Amino acid sequence: MFSAQKLALTLPPLAWKGASWREGIRGAFSSLFAAVRVRCAYRKNRNATSQAEEWLLIDWPRGEAQPTRYWLSTLRSDTPLPDLVKLAKHDWIVERDSRELKEEVGLENYEGRGWRGVHHHATLCIAAYGFLVAERNRFSPSARAGHLRFVAPGPAPDFRPRGSPHTPRAA
């Protein structure tokens, strides 16, 4: 029985392949990865004799002394390494959405006691967040940066500010 770290350190150099998962402002995010089919030591139920094989994906960033992150995946055995990497590295989306749900729409501000209330609160927060994401995606990224090019109309010809002593202009 091996730990994931011990297994990673015993892999041959040919097992490590470079892969990138998305583009950032400074270029592609990339690292060295190894994917190994393993059987985990734990059993999900007492009657199981052995576990099915799973992927163990190991991330060893360049410049690090040892691997830093590990994932288990039940994807098919013929899944290519770039697909495993992209799916594993999408956890930042979940983390971002969770943070925005808490900060922007108040998911963590529920102070009730009942299941029904917390379920109602979470449902409304998720619906509000879905609306905000849909509205945000209606505009292109350049539009979101403040370049909407909207032109504000001028005041109506008969407009008179409240409390103004002047009467509307005669046309």
VEXBA-376152 format. One record per residue (C-alpha): x, y, z. Coordinates in steps of 0.02 Angstrom, whole numbers, plus 50000, padded with zeros to 5 digits. Layout:
<nodes>
XYZ
...
</nodes>
This chain:
<nodes>
500005000050000
500725016749943
500305034549984
499945045549834
501525055549867
502615040049879
501885033449717
502185050149630
504015050549683
504315032849617
503615036349442
504895036449301
505275053149214
504355047449057
502725046649156
502715065649177
502005075749034
501765094449015
499975100248997
499075116948999
497285119849052
496835138049010
497515154648951
497885168149077
498445186149059
500275180649063
500055165748946
499495147848967
499395139849138
500425123949128
501255110949237
501915093049234
500615079549260
500595060749280
499025050149271
499035032549344
497635019749361
497505014649544
496375005049661
496045014449823
496245005449988
494575011050059
492955001450028
491295010249999
490324995950076
490794980950182
490314968050052
491474974749917
493024964249891
494024977549799
493774994649725
493644998149540
495135006549459
495155025549460
496305038749390
497555046549507
498065063149429
499635070949501
500185089049476
502045093049493
502315111549452
503975115849373
505205122149502
504385112949649
505315099849750
503855087549748
502075085849682
500825098049756
499075092149709
498205075549684
496495070949614
495525054649602
494375052749452
493145039549398
493225044749215
493415031149085
495095022549070
495365029148892
495205047448945
496695057348876
497815066748997
497355084248933
495515080748968
495905074649144
496935090349177
495615102349111
494235094449216
495305093849373
495865111849355
494095118449336
493925118749525
494325137549520
492625140449439
491735131949584
492775141649710
492425158149622
490555154749611
490505149649795
491415165649847
490275176549740
488715167949808
489305172149984
489935189849951
488755196349817
487055188749857
487235184250041
487185165250042
488085164550209
486965177550293
485535165850340
485185166250527
483645155150539
483515138150619
482465127150508
482895116650356
481465124250259
482105141950289
483905138250241
483315128950087
482215143650038
483645156050068
484895145649967
483655143549824
483345162249813
485215166149823
485615153849684
484205160649576
484825178449603
486605173349562
486015164549404
485135180549352
486705190849385
487805178949285
486555179149140
486515198149142
488415199049151
488565187549000
487395198148894
488815210148860
490475206548779
492045207248888
492485224348817
490735230448862
490975224249040
492535234949052
491485250749037
491435253348849
489555251648821
489435267148711
487725271948778
487185289748741
486125297748874
484655307348800
484495325648842
483045332348945
481335333948867
480975351248792
479615354748921
480635348449069
480645359549223
481605354249378
480555352849534
480535369149631
481155379249483
480395396649474
480455396549284
479005390349182
479265378049040
479915385948881
478655389948750
478965381348585
</nodes>
